[in-house]
Amino acid sequence: MSTKTTPEYVNTREAAKRLAVSKSFLEKIRLNGGGPRFAKIGKAVRYRIEDLDAWTAARSHASTSEYSKAA
């Protein structure tokens, strides 16, 4: 019986799919800052699942009054 485990790292395309954003959005915020943490291995960019989840959690709000445009 084989069990499939979630990889610790994903590429930009897989990260974008997980976050429901475009690949180009992730590339732009990686260049400009403010995006999820990533690792660069040679020319390859990889995102840890844990970092994607933490980045998303840090942007969670209960209401629009909590949202700060400065953040």
Predicted model as a PDB file, atoms N, CA, C, CB and O in Angstrom, pLDDT in the B-factor column:
MODEL        1                                                                  
ATOM      1  N   MET A   1       0.842  -1.179   0.000  1.00 58.00           N  
ATOM      2  CA  MET A   1       0.000   0.000   0.000  1.00 58.00           C  
ATOM      3  C   MET A   1       0.884   1.238   0.000  1.00 58.00           C  
ATOM      4  CB  MET A   1      -0.956   0.000   1.214  1.00 58.00           C  
ATOM      5  O   MET A   1       1.747   1.394   0.864  1.00 58.00           O  
ATOM      6  N   SER A   2       0.668   2.102  -0.957  1.00 56.00           N  
ATOM      7  CA  SER A   2       1.471   3.312  -1.107  1.00 56.00           C  
ATOM      8  C   SER A   2       0.696   4.523  -0.576  1.00 56.00           C  
ATOM      9  CB  SER A   2       1.866   3.525  -2.591  1.00 56.00           C  
ATOM     10  O   SER A   2      -0.488   4.690  -0.866  1.00 56.00           O  
ATOM     11  N   THR A   3       1.369   5.349   0.191  1.00 64.00           N  
ATOM     12  CA  THR A   3       0.739   6.580   0.664  1.00 64.00           C  
ATOM     13  C   THR A   3       1.483   7.761   0.071  1.00 64.00           C  
ATOM     14  CB  THR A   3       0.730   6.654   2.223  1.00 64.00           C  
ATOM     15  O   THR A   3       2.713   7.813   0.093  1.00 64.00           O  
ATOM     16  N   LYS A   4       0.735   8.694  -0.450  1.00 67.00           N  
ATOM     17  CA  LYS A   4       1.325   9.882  -1.053  1.00 67.00           C  
ATOM     18  C   LYS A   4       1.398  10.981   0.001  1.00 67.00           C  
ATOM     19  CB  LYS A   4       0.503  10.351  -2.292  1.00 67.00           C  
ATOM     20  O   LYS A   4       0.397  11.312   0.635  1.00 67.00           O  
ATOM     21  N   THR A   5       2.576  11.535   0.180  1.00 70.00           N  
ATOM     22  CA  THR A   5       2.743  12.606   1.162  1.00 70.00           C  
ATOM     23  C   THR A   5       2.899  13.940   0.435  1.00 70.00           C  
ATOM     24  CB  THR A   5       3.970  12.333   2.080  1.00 70.00           C  
ATOM     25  O   THR A   5       3.381  13.990  -0.697  1.00 70.00           O  
ATOM     26  N   THR A   6       2.493  15.000   1.091  1.00 63.00           N  
ATOM     27  CA  THR A   6       2.631  16.327   0.520  1.00 63.00           C  
ATOM     28  C   THR A   6       4.094  16.732   0.553  1.00 63.00           C  
ATOM     29  CB  THR A   6       1.758  17.351   1.276  1.00 63.00           C  
ATOM     30  O   THR A   6       4.732  16.605   1.598  1.00 63.00           O  
ATOM     31  N   PRO A   7       4.649  17.217  -0.555  1.00 70.00           N  
ATOM     32  CA  PRO A   7       6.044  17.634  -0.546  1.00 70.00           C  
ATOM     33  C   PRO A   7       6.222  18.864   0.343  1.00 70.00           C  
ATOM     34  CB  PRO A   7       6.531  17.927  -1.977  1.00 70.00           C  
ATOM     35  O   PRO A   7       5.327  19.702   0.450  1.00 70.00           O  
ATOM     36  N   GLU A   8       7.369  18.955   0.966  1.00 92.00           N  
ATOM     37  CA  GLU A   8       7.650  20.099   1.835  1.00 92.00           C  
ATOM     38  C   GLU A   8       7.798  21.372   1.008  1.00 92.00           C  
ATOM     39  CB  GLU A   8       8.925  19.849   2.667  1.00 92.00           C  
ATOM     40  O   GLU A   8       7.425  22.455   1.461  1.00 92.00           O  
ATOM     41  N   TYR A   9       8.340  21.247  -0.200  1.00 95.00           N  
ATOM     42  CA  TYR A   9       8.550  22.396  -1.078  1.00 95.00           C  
ATOM     43  C   TYR A   9       7.723  22.254  -2.348  1.00 95.00           C  
ATOM     44  CB  TYR A   9      10.041  22.546  -1.427  1.00 95.00           C  
ATOM     45  O   TYR A   9       7.496  21.145  -2.834  1.00 95.00           O  
ATOM     46  N   VAL A  10       7.274  23.387  -2.880  1.00 97.00           N  
ATOM     47  CA  VAL A  10       6.574  23.399  -4.160  1.00 97.00           C  
ATOM     48  C   VAL A  10       7.183  24.492  -5.038  1.00 97.00           C  
ATOM     49  CB  VAL A  10       5.037  23.628  -3.961  1.00 97.00           C  
ATOM     50  O   VAL A  10       7.793  25.435  -4.534  1.00 97.00           O  
ATOM     51  N   ASN A  11       7.015  24.360  -6.344  1.00 97.00           N  
ATOM     52  CA  ASN A  11       7.517  25.388  -7.252  1.00 97.00           C  
ATOM     53  C   ASN A  11       6.510  26.546  -7.344  1.00 97.00           C  
ATOM     54  CB  ASN A  11       7.790  24.787  -8.660  1.00 97.00           C  
ATOM     55  O   ASN A  11       5.454  26.506  -6.713  1.00 97.00           O  
ATOM     56  N   THR A  12       6.840  27.555  -8.120  1.00 97.00           N  
ATOM     57  CA  THR A  12       5.999  28.751  -8.211  1.00 97.00           C  
ATOM     58  C   THR A  12       4.606  28.428  -8.746  1.00 97.00           C  
ATOM     59  CB  THR A  12       6.663  29.792  -9.102  1.00 97.00           C  
ATOM     60  O   THR A  12       3.610  28.948  -8.245  1.00 97.00           O  
ATOM     61  N   ARG A  13       4.540  27.577  -9.756  1.00 97.00           N  
ATOM     62  CA  ARG A  13       3.229  27.218 -10.326  1.00 97.00           C  
ATOM     63  C   ARG A  13       2.351  26.526  -9.292  1.00 97.00           C  
ATOM     64  CB  ARG A  13       3.405  26.307 -11.554  1.00 97.00           C  
ATOM     65  O   ARG A  13       1.167  26.837  -9.164  1.00 97.00           O  
ATOM     66  N   GLU A  14       2.933  25.588  -8.558  1.00 97.00           N  
ATOM     67  CA  GLU A  14       2.184  24.859  -7.537  1.00 97.00           C  
ATOM     68  C   GLU A  14       1.794  25.774  -6.372  1.00 97.00           C  
ATOM     69  CB  GLU A  14       3.008  23.674  -7.021  1.00 97.00           C  
ATOM     70  O   GLU A  14       0.703  25.643  -5.815  1.00 97.00           O  
ATOM     71  N   ALA A  15       2.687  26.702  -6.004  1.00 98.00           N  
ATOM     72  CA  ALA A  15       2.385  27.654  -4.931  1.00 98.00           C  
ATOM     73  C   ALA A  15       1.238  28.574  -5.345  1.00 98.00           C  
ATOM     74  CB  ALA A  15       3.639  28.487  -4.573  1.00 98.00           C  
ATOM     75  O   ALA A  15       0.338  28.849  -4.551  1.00 98.00           O  
ATOM     76  N   ALA A  16       1.273  29.044  -6.580  1.00 98.00           N  
ATOM     77  CA  ALA A  16       0.212  29.921  -7.080  1.00 98.00           C  
ATOM     78  C   ALA A  16      -1.131  29.191  -7.064  1.00 98.00           C  
ATOM     79  CB  ALA A  16       0.540  30.412  -8.510  1.00 98.00           C  
ATOM     80  O   ALA A  16      -2.148  29.769  -6.682  1.00 98.00           O  
ATOM     81  N   LYS A  17      -1.134  27.940  -7.473  1.00 97.00           N  
ATOM     82  CA  LYS A  17      -2.370  27.152  -7.467  1.00 97.00           C  
ATOM     83  C   LYS A  17      -2.893  26.993  -6.041  1.00 97.00           C  
ATOM     84  CB  LYS A  17      -2.135  25.766  -8.110  1.00 97.00           C  
ATOM     85  O   LYS A  17      -4.092  27.127  -5.799  1.00 97.00           O  
ATOM     86  N   ARG A  18      -1.995  26.709  -5.101  1.00 96.00           N  
ATOM     87  CA  ARG A  18      -2.381  26.533  -3.696  1.00 96.00           C  
ATOM     88  C   ARG A  18      -2.972  27.813  -3.119  1.00 96.00           C  
ATOM     89  CB  ARG A  18      -1.173  26.094  -2.862  1.00 96.00           C  
ATOM     90  O   ARG A  18      -3.906  27.759  -2.320  1.00 96.00           O  
ATOM     91  N   LEU A  19      -2.431  28.973  -3.519  1.00 96.00           N  
ATOM     92  CA  LEU A  19      -2.889  30.264  -2.998  1.00 96.00           C  
ATOM     93  C   LEU A  19      -4.034  30.863  -3.830  1.00 96.00           C  
ATOM     94  CB  LEU A  19      -1.722  31.243  -2.955  1.00 96.00           C  
ATOM     95  O   LEU A  19      -4.597  31.894  -3.460  1.00 96.00           O  
ATOM     96  N   ALA A  20      -4.371  30.225  -4.935  1.00 96.00           N  
ATOM     97  CA  ALA A  20      -5.417  30.698  -5.850  1.00 96.00           C  
ATOM     98  C   ALA A  20      -5.079  32.093  -6.391  1.00 96.00           C  
ATOM     99  CB  ALA A  20      -6.789  30.723  -5.135  1.00 96.00           C  
ATOM    100  O   ALA A  20      -5.926  32.984  -6.443  1.00 96.00           O  
ATOM    101  N   VAL A  21      -3.810  32.249  -6.790  1.00 97.00           N  
ATOM    102  CA  VAL A  21      -3.354  33.484  -7.436  1.00 97.00           C  
ATOM    103  C   VAL A  21      -2.606  33.086  -8.704  1.00 97.00           C  
ATOM    104  CB  VAL A  21      -2.437  34.346  -6.473  1.00 97.00           C  
ATOM    105  O   VAL A  21      -2.344  31.904  -8.925  1.00 97.00           O  
ATOM    106  N   SER A  22      -2.265  34.055  -9.525  1.00 97.00           N  
ATOM    107  CA  SER A  22      -1.525  33.735 -10.739  1.00 97.00           C  
ATOM    108  C   SER A  22      -0.035  33.567 -10.442  1.00 97.00           C  
ATOM    109  CB  SER A  22      -1.736  34.824 -11.795  1.00 97.00           C  
ATOM    110  O   SER A  22       0.486  34.098  -9.461  1.00 97.00           O  
ATOM    111  N   LYS A  23       0.620  32.830 -11.299  1.00 97.00           N  
ATOM    112  CA  LYS A  23       2.063  32.644 -11.197  1.00 97.00           C  
ATOM    113  C   LYS A  23       2.767  33.996 -11.313  1.00 97.00           C  
ATOM    114  CB  LYS A  23       2.571  31.667 -12.289  1.00 97.00           C  
ATOM    115  O   LYS A  23       3.731  34.259 -10.594  1.00 97.00           O  
ATOM    116  N   SER A  24       2.289  34.847 -12.213  1.00 97.00           N  
ATOM    117  CA  SER A  24       2.919  36.158 -12.392  1.00 97.00           C  
ATOM    118  C   SER A  24       2.757  37.038 -11.150  1.00 97.00           C  
ATOM    119  CB  SER A  24       2.324  36.865 -13.612  1.00 97.00           C  
ATOM    120  O   SER A  24       3.638  37.843 -10.850  1.00 97.00           O  
ATOM    121  N   PHE A  25       1.643  36.895 -10.424  1.00 97.00           N  
ATOM    122  CA  PHE A  25       1.469  37.641  -9.179  1.00 97.00           C  
ATOM    123  C   PHE A  25       2.565  37.262  -8.185  1.00 97.00           C  
ATOM    124  CB  PHE A  25       0.071  37.374  -8.570  1.00 97.00           C  
ATOM    125  O   PHE A  25       3.183  38.136  -7.578  1.00 97.00           O  
ATOM    126  N   LEU A  26       2.806  35.964  -8.019  1.00 96.00           N  
ATOM    127  CA  LEU A  26       3.855  35.516  -7.102  1.00 96.00           C  
ATOM    128  C   LEU A  26       5.225  36.003  -7.555  1.00 96.00           C  
ATOM    129  CB  LEU A  26       3.852  33.991  -6.990  1.00 96.00           C  
ATOM    130  O   LEU A  26       6.047  36.397  -6.728  1.00 96.00           O  
ATOM    131  N   GLU A  27       5.479  35.978  -8.858  1.00 96.00           N  
ATOM    132  CA  GLU A  27       6.767  36.451  -9.369  1.00 96.00           C  
ATOM    133  C   GLU A  27       6.956  37.937  -9.081  1.00 96.00           C  
ATOM    134  CB  GLU A  27       6.876  36.187 -10.878  1.00 96.00           C  
ATOM    135  O   GLU A  27       8.055  38.365  -8.728  1.00 96.00           O  
ATOM    136  N   LYS A  28       5.896  38.725  -9.230  1.00 96.00           N  
ATOM    137  CA  LYS A  28       5.987  40.172  -8.973  1.00 96.00           C  
ATOM    138  C   LYS A  28       6.210  40.477  -7.500  1.00 96.00           C  
ATOM    139  CB  LYS A  28       4.722  40.874  -9.451  1.00 96.00           C  
ATOM    140  O   LYS A  28       7.044  41.318  -7.166  1.00 96.00           O  
ATOM    141  N   ILE A  29       5.481  39.810  -6.614  1.00 96.00           N  
ATOM    142  CA  ILE A  29       5.675  40.114  -5.198  1.00 96.00           C  
ATOM    143  C   ILE A  29       6.984  39.524  -4.675  1.00 96.00           C  
ATOM    144  CB  ILE A  29       4.498  39.584  -4.378  1.00 96.00           C  
ATOM    145  O   ILE A  29       7.517  39.998  -3.671  1.00 96.00           O  
ATOM    146  N   ARG A  30       7.499  38.510  -5.336  1.00 95.00           N  
ATOM    147  CA  ARG A  30       8.818  37.995  -4.968  1.00 95.00           C  
ATOM    148  C   ARG A  30       9.883  39.038  -5.319  1.00 95.00           C  
ATOM    149  CB  ARG A  30       9.110  36.642  -5.691  1.00 95.00           C  
ATOM    150  O   ARG A  30      10.841  39.224  -4.569  1.00 95.00           O  
ATOM    151  N   LEU A  31       9.717  39.704  -6.439  1.00 94.00           N  
ATOM    152  CA  LEU A  31      10.657  40.737  -6.878  1.00 94.00           C  
ATOM    153  C   LEU A  31      10.552  41.994  -6.020  1.00 94.00           C  
ATOM    154  CB  LEU A  31      10.409  41.088  -8.342  1.00 94.00           C  
ATOM    155  O   LEU A  31      11.566  42.573  -5.630  1.00 94.00           O  
ATOM    156  N   ASN A  32       9.321  42.412  -5.729  1.00 94.00           N  
ATOM    157  CA  ASN A  32       9.089  43.671  -5.010  1.00 94.00           C  
ATOM    158  C   ASN A  32       9.042  43.525  -3.495  1.00 94.00           C  
ATOM    159  CB  ASN A  32       7.808  44.279  -5.474  1.00 94.00           C  
ATOM    160  O   ASN A  32       9.108  44.525  -2.780  1.00 94.00           O  
ATOM    161  N   GLY A  33       8.932  42.314  -2.999  1.00 92.00           N  
ATOM    162  CA  GLY A  33       8.845  42.079  -1.559  1.00 92.00           C  
ATOM    163  C   GLY A  33       7.397  41.986  -1.116  1.00 92.00           C  
ATOM    164  O   GLY A  33       6.481  42.401  -1.825  1.00 92.00           O  
ATOM    165  N   GLY A  34       7.214  41.430   0.074  1.00 90.00           N  
ATOM    166  CA  GLY A  34       5.875  41.312   0.628  1.00 90.00           C  
ATOM    167  C   GLY A  34       5.203  39.982   0.399  1.00 90.00           C  
ATOM    168  O   GLY A  34       4.108  39.746   0.910  1.00 90.00           O  
ATOM    169  N   GLY A  35       5.834  39.113  -0.355  1.00 95.00           N  
ATOM    170  CA  GLY A  35       5.256  37.807  -0.617  1.00 95.00           C  
ATOM    171  C   GLY A  35       5.715  36.773   0.387  1.00 95.00           C  
ATOM    172  O   GLY A  35       6.427  37.096   1.338  1.00 95.00           O  
ATOM    173  N   PRO A  36       5.314  35.537   0.181  1.00 97.00           N  
ATOM    174  CA  PRO A  36       5.745  34.470   1.073  1.00 97.00           C  
ATOM    175  C   PRO A  36       7.249  34.223   0.941  1.00 97.00           C  
ATOM    176  CB  PRO A  36       4.966  33.182   0.777  1.00 97.00           C  
ATOM    177  O   PRO A  36       7.844  34.465  -0.109  1.00 97.00           O  
ATOM    178  N   ARG A  37       7.842  33.742   2.017  1.00 96.00           N  
ATOM    179  CA  ARG A  37       9.271  33.392   1.987  1.00 96.00           C  
ATOM    180  C   ARG A  37       9.493  32.307   0.941  1.00 96.00           C  
ATOM    181  CB  ARG A  37       9.768  32.912   3.393  1.00 96.00           C  
ATOM    182  O   ARG A  37       8.610  31.488   0.687  1.00 96.00           O  
ATOM    183  N   PHE A  38      10.678  32.306   0.337  1.00 97.00           N  
ATOM    184  CA  PHE A  38      11.006  31.317  -0.681  1.00 97.00           C  
ATOM    185  C   PHE A  38      12.476  30.951  -0.589  1.00 97.00           C  
ATOM    186  CB  PHE A  38      10.668  31.843  -2.087  1.00 97.00           C  
ATOM    187  O   PHE A  38      13.266  31.654   0.041  1.00 97.00           O  
ATOM    188  N   ALA A  39      12.832  29.858  -1.216  1.00 96.00           N  
ATOM    189  CA  ALA A  39      14.226  29.425  -1.291  1.00 96.00           C  
ATOM    190  C   ALA A  39      14.647  29.424  -2.750  1.00 96.00           C  
ATOM    191  CB  ALA A  39      14.423  28.014  -0.649  1.00 96.00           C  
ATOM    192  O   ALA A  39      13.871  29.048  -3.629  1.00 96.00           O  
ATOM    193  N   LYS A  40      15.856  29.838  -2.999  1.00 95.00           N  
ATOM    194  CA  LYS A  40      16.401  29.814  -4.356  1.00 95.00           C  
ATOM    195  C   LYS A  40      17.489  28.751  -4.377  1.00 95.00           C  
ATOM    196  CB  LYS A  40      16.963  31.231  -4.793  1.00 95.00           C  
ATOM    197  O   LYS A  40      18.484  28.857  -3.659  1.00 95.00           O  
ATOM    198  N   ILE A  41      17.300  27.737  -5.191  1.00 93.00           N  
ATOM    199  CA  ILE A  41      18.246  26.635  -5.312  1.00 93.00           C  
ATOM    200  C   ILE A  41      18.721  26.621  -6.755  1.00 93.00           C  
ATOM    201  CB  ILE A  41      17.600  25.255  -4.898  1.00 93.00           C  
ATOM    202  O   ILE A  41      18.035  26.112  -7.642  1.00 93.00           O  
ATOM    203  N   GLY A  42      19.895  27.182  -6.981  1.00 96.00           N  
ATOM    204  CA  GLY A  42      20.344  27.403  -8.356  1.00 96.00           C  
ATOM    205  C   GLY A  42      19.404  28.427  -8.978  1.00 96.00           C  
ATOM    206  O   GLY A  42      19.242  29.528  -8.451  1.00 96.00           O  
ATOM    207  N   LYS A  43      18.797  28.072 -10.080  1.00 95.00           N  
ATOM    208  CA  LYS A  43      17.815  28.954 -10.720  1.00 95.00           C  
ATOM    209  C   LYS A  43      16.391  28.650 -10.275  1.00 95.00           C  
ATOM    210  CB  LYS A  43      17.911  28.834 -12.230  1.00 95.00           C  
ATOM    211  O   LYS A  43      15.466  29.402 -10.580  1.00 95.00           O  
ATOM    212  N   ALA A  44      16.219  27.555  -9.558  1.00 96.00           N  
ATOM    213  CA  ALA A  44      14.883  27.120  -9.141  1.00 96.00           C  
ATOM    214  C   ALA A  44      14.425  27.868  -7.894  1.00 96.00           C  
ATOM    215  CB  ALA A  44      14.868  25.611  -8.881  1.00 96.00           C  
ATOM    216  O   ALA A  44      15.187  28.046  -6.944  1.00 96.00           O  
ATOM    217  N   VAL A  45      13.169  28.300  -7.916  1.00 97.00           N  
ATOM    218  CA  VAL A  45      12.536  28.939  -6.759  1.00 97.00           C  
ATOM    219  C   VAL A  45      11.582  27.925  -6.148  1.00 97.00           C  
ATOM    220  CB  VAL A  45      11.781  30.269  -7.160  1.00 97.00           C  
ATOM    221  O   VAL A  45      10.783  27.309  -6.853  1.00 97.00           O  
ATOM    222  N   ARG A  46      11.670  27.757  -4.840  1.00 97.00           N  
ATOM    223  CA  ARG A  46      10.801  26.820  -4.140  1.00 97.00           C  
ATOM    224  C   ARG A  46      10.190  27.495  -2.919  1.00 97.00           C  
ATOM    225  CB  ARG A  46      11.579  25.554  -3.726  1.00 97.00           C  
ATOM    226  O   ARG A  46      10.833  28.304  -2.251  1.00 97.00           O  
ATOM    227  N   TYR A  47       8.937  27.147  -2.643  1.00 98.00           N  
ATOM    228  CA  TYR A  47       8.203  27.668  -1.493  1.00 98.00           C  
ATOM    229  C   TYR A  47       7.903  26.512  -0.551  1.00 98.00           C  
ATOM    230  CB  TYR A  47       6.888  28.386  -1.934  1.00 98.00           C  
ATOM    231  O   TYR A  47       7.466  25.449  -0.991  1.00 98.00           O  
ATOM    232  N   ARG A  48       8.134  26.713   0.739  1.00 96.00           N  
ATOM    233  CA  ARG A  48       7.728  25.702   1.717  1.00 96.00           C  
ATOM    234  C   ARG A  48       6.231  25.855   1.948  1.00 96.00           C  
ATOM    235  CB  ARG A  48       8.530  25.843   3.066  1.00 96.00           C  
ATOM    236  O   ARG A  48       5.727  26.973   2.058  1.00 96.00           O  
ATOM    237  N   ILE A  49       5.532  24.749   2.021  1.00 96.00           N  
ATOM    238  CA  ILE A  49       4.092  24.749   2.291  1.00 96.00           C  
ATOM    239  C   ILE A  49       3.818  25.526   3.581  1.00 96.00           C  
ATOM    240  CB  ILE A  49       3.544  23.290   2.399  1.00 96.00           C  
ATOM    241  O   ILE A  49       2.871  26.309   3.649  1.00 96.00           O  
ATOM    242  N   GLU A  50       4.631  25.310   4.581  1.00 95.00           N  
ATOM    243  CA  GLU A  50       4.488  25.984   5.876  1.00 95.00           C  
ATOM    244  C   GLU A  50       4.550  27.509   5.721  1.00 95.00           C  
ATOM    245  CB  GLU A  50       5.586  25.509   6.847  1.00 95.00           C  
ATOM    246  O   GLU A  50       3.794  28.228   6.375  1.00 95.00           O  
ATOM    247  N   ASP A  51       5.451  28.006   4.855  1.00 97.00           N  
ATOM    248  CA  ASP A  51       5.568  29.450   4.637  1.00 97.00           C  
ATOM    249  C   ASP A  51       4.371  30.013   3.876  1.00 97.00           C  
ATOM    250  CB  ASP A  51       6.850  29.764   3.880  1.00 97.00           C  
ATOM    251  O   ASP A  51       3.936  31.133   4.142  1.00 97.00           O  
ATOM    252  N   LEU A  52       3.841  29.241   2.935  1.00 97.00           N  
ATOM    253  CA  LEU A  52       2.645  29.682   2.203  1.00 97.00           C  
ATOM    254  C   LEU A  52       1.459  29.800   3.152  1.00 97.00           C  
ATOM    255  CB  LEU A  52       2.313  28.701   1.051  1.00 97.00           C  
ATOM    256  O   LEU A  52       0.700  30.767   3.096  1.00 97.00           O  
ATOM    257  N   ASP A  53       1.306  28.801   4.028  1.00 96.00           N  
ATOM    258  CA  ASP A  53       0.205  28.820   4.985  1.00 96.00           C  
ATOM    259  C   ASP A  53       0.360  29.975   5.981  1.00 96.00           C  
ATOM    260  CB  ASP A  53       0.130  27.480   5.734  1.00 96.00           C  
ATOM    261  O   ASP A  53      -0.624  30.629   6.327  1.00 96.00           O  
ATOM    262  N   ALA A  54       1.584  30.226   6.440  1.00 96.00           N  
ATOM    263  CA  ALA A  54       1.829  31.323   7.383  1.00 96.00           C  
ATOM    264  C   ALA A  54       1.561  32.672   6.731  1.00 96.00           C  
ATOM    265  CB  ALA A  54       3.272  31.272   7.906  1.00 96.00           C  
ATOM    266  O   ALA A  54       0.992  33.559   7.367  1.00 96.00           O  
ATOM    267  N   TRP A  55       1.958  32.840   5.480  1.00 96.00           N  
ATOM    268  CA  TRP A  55       1.741  34.097   4.754  1.00 96.00           C  
ATOM    269  C   TRP A  55       0.239  34.356   4.588  1.00 96.00           C  
ATOM    270  CB  TRP A  55       2.443  34.056   3.364  1.00 96.00           C  
ATOM    271  O   TRP A  55      -0.224  35.484   4.754  1.00 96.00           O  
ATOM    272  N   THR A  56      -0.506  33.315   4.263  1.00 95.00           N  
ATOM    273  CA  THR A  56      -1.953  33.439   4.127  1.00 95.00           C  
ATOM    274  C   THR A  56      -2.602  33.761   5.467  1.00 95.00           C  
ATOM    275  CB  THR A  56      -2.547  32.153   3.551  1.00 95.00           C  
ATOM    276  O   THR A  56      -3.470  34.632   5.540  1.00 95.00           O  
ATOM    277  N   ALA A  57      -2.196  33.077   6.516  1.00 94.00           N  
ATOM    278  CA  ALA A  57      -2.767  33.304   7.855  1.00 94.00           C  
ATOM    279  C   ALA A  57      -2.508  34.731   8.332  1.00 94.00           C  
ATOM    280  CB  ALA A  57      -2.180  32.302   8.868  1.00 94.00           C  
ATOM    281  O   ALA A  57      -3.353  35.324   9.002  1.00 94.00           O  
ATOM    282  N   ALA A  58      -1.357  35.277   7.994  1.00 92.00           N  
ATOM    283  CA  ALA A  58      -1.021  36.649   8.406  1.00 92.00           C  
ATOM    284  C   ALA A  58      -1.902  37.683   7.708  1.00 92.00           C  
ATOM    285  CB  ALA A  58       0.453  36.944   8.112  1.00 92.00           C  
ATOM    286  O   ALA A  58      -1.963  38.832   8.144  1.00 92.00           O  
ATOM    287  N   ARG A  59      -2.577  37.294   6.642  1.00 88.00           N  
ATOM    288  CA  ARG A  59      -3.442  38.204   5.889  1.00 88.00           C  
ATOM    289  C   ARG A  59      -4.927  37.930   6.112  1.00 88.00           C  
ATOM    290  CB  ARG A  59      -3.128  38.104   4.415  1.00 88.00           C  
ATOM    291  O   ARG A  59      -5.772  38.430   5.369  1.00 88.00           O  
ATOM    292  N   SER A  60      -5.240  37.145   7.123  1.00 87.00           N  
ATOM    293  CA  SER A  60      -6.634  36.822   7.432  1.00 87.00           C  
ATOM    294  C   SER A  60      -7.261  37.921   8.265  1.00 87.00           C  
ATOM    295  CB  SER A  60      -6.732  35.480   8.169  1.00 87.00           C  
ATOM    296  O   SER A  60      -6.638  38.445   9.189  1.00 87.00           O  
ATOM    297  N   HIS A  61      -8.490  38.269   7.939  1.00 83.00           N  
ATOM    298  CA  HIS A  61      -9.231  39.317   8.640  1.00 83.00           C  
ATOM    299  C   HIS A  61     -10.648  38.845   8.900  1.00 83.00           C  
ATOM    300  CB  HIS A  61      -9.237  40.634   7.828  1.00 83.00           C  
ATOM    301  O   HIS A  61     -11.214  38.085   8.113  1.00 83.00           O  
ATOM    302  N   ALA A  62     -11.216  39.294   9.998  1.00 83.00           N  
ATOM    303  CA  ALA A  62     -12.591  38.952  10.331  1.00 83.00           C  
ATOM    304  C   ALA A  62     -13.571  39.930   9.685  1.00 83.00           C  
ATOM    305  CB  ALA A  62     -12.782  38.936  11.848  1.00 83.00           C  
ATOM    306  O   ALA A  62     -14.730  39.589   9.450  1.00 83.00           O  
ATOM    307  N   SER A  63     -13.105  41.141   9.400  1.00 84.00           N  
ATOM    308  CA  SER A  63     -13.967  42.137   8.752  1.00 84.00           C  
ATOM    309  C   SER A  63     -13.113  43.124   7.994  1.00 84.00           C  
ATOM    310  CB  SER A  63     -14.852  42.872   9.785  1.00 84.00           C  
ATOM    311  O   SER A  63     -11.903  43.207   8.206  1.00 84.00           O  
ATOM    312  N   THR A  64     -13.744  43.873   7.110  1.00 82.00           N  
ATOM    313  CA  THR A  64     -12.997  44.867   6.334  1.00 82.00           C  
ATOM    314  C   THR A  64     -12.471  46.000   7.218  1.00 82.00           C  
ATOM    315  CB  THR A  64     -13.882  45.442   5.228  1.00 82.00           C  
ATOM    316  O   THR A  64     -11.502  46.661   6.845  1.00 82.00           O  
ATOM    317  N   SER A  65     -13.079  46.238   8.367  1.00 80.00           N  
ATOM    318  CA  SER A  65     -12.583  47.292   9.258  1.00 80.00           C  
ATOM    319  C   SER A  65     -11.234  46.928   9.874  1.00 80.00           C  
ATOM    320  CB  SER A  65     -13.598  47.564  10.364  1.00 80.00           C  
ATOM    321  O   SER A  65     -10.519  47.813  10.346  1.00 80.00           O  
ATOM    322  N   GLU A  66     -10.874  45.648   9.877  1.00 68.00           N  
ATOM    323  CA  GLU A  66      -9.585  45.223  10.385  1.00 68.00           C  
ATOM    324  C   GLU A  66      -8.479  45.408   9.358  1.00 68.00           C  
ATOM    325  CB  GLU A  66      -9.650  43.783  10.816  1.00 68.00           C  
ATOM    326  O   GLU A  66      -7.301  45.459   9.710  1.00 68.00           O  
ATOM    327  N   TYR A  67      -8.852  45.507   8.104  1.00 66.00           N  
ATOM    328  CA  TYR A  67      -7.865  45.584   7.020  1.00 66.00           C  
ATOM    329  C   TYR A  67      -7.152  46.922   7.042  1.00 66.00           C  
ATOM    330  CB  TYR A  67      -8.536  45.369   5.654  1.00 66.00           C  
ATOM    331  O   TYR A  67      -7.783  47.976   7.126  1.00 66.00           O  
ATOM    332  N   SER A  68      -5.834  46.869   6.968  1.00 64.00           N  
ATOM    333  CA  SER A  68      -5.033  48.087   6.933  1.00 64.00           C  
ATOM    334  C   SER A  68      -4.301  48.142   5.598  1.00 64.00           C  
ATOM    335  CB  SER A  68      -4.027  48.139   8.129  1.00 64.00           C  
ATOM    336  O   SER A  68      -3.559  47.213   5.277  1.00 64.00           O  
ATOM    337  N   LYS A  69      -4.479  49.177   4.824  1.00 56.00           N  
ATOM    338  CA  LYS A  69      -3.807  49.286   3.539  1.00 56.00           C  
ATOM    339  C   LYS A  69      -2.306  49.457   3.709  1.00 56.00           C  
ATOM    340  CB  LYS A  69      -4.377  50.446   2.744  1.00 56.00           C  
ATOM    341  O   LYS A  69      -1.553  49.202   2.769  1.00 56.00           O  
ATOM    342  N   ALA A  70      -1.855  49.877   4.870  1.00 47.00           N  
ATOM    343  CA  ALA A  70      -0.432  50.043   5.139  1.00 47.00           C  
ATOM    344  C   ALA A  70       0.265  48.699   5.352  1.00 47.00           C  
ATOM    345  CB  ALA A  70      -0.233  50.930   6.358  1.00 47.00           C  
ATOM    346  O   ALA A  70       1.487  48.620   5.226  1.00 47.00           O  
ATOM    347  N   ALA A  71      -0.477  47.651   5.669  1.00 49.00           N  
ATOM    348  CA  ALA A  71       0.134  46.347   5.962  1.00 49.00           C  
ATOM    349  C   ALA A  71       0.501  45.603   4.712  1.00 49.00           C  
ATOM    350  CB  ALA A  71      -0.793  45.501   6.790  1.00 49.00           C  
ATOM    351  O   ALA A  71       1.024  44.491   4.787  1.00 49.00           O  
TER     352      ALA A  71                                                      
ENDMDL                                                                          
END                                                                             
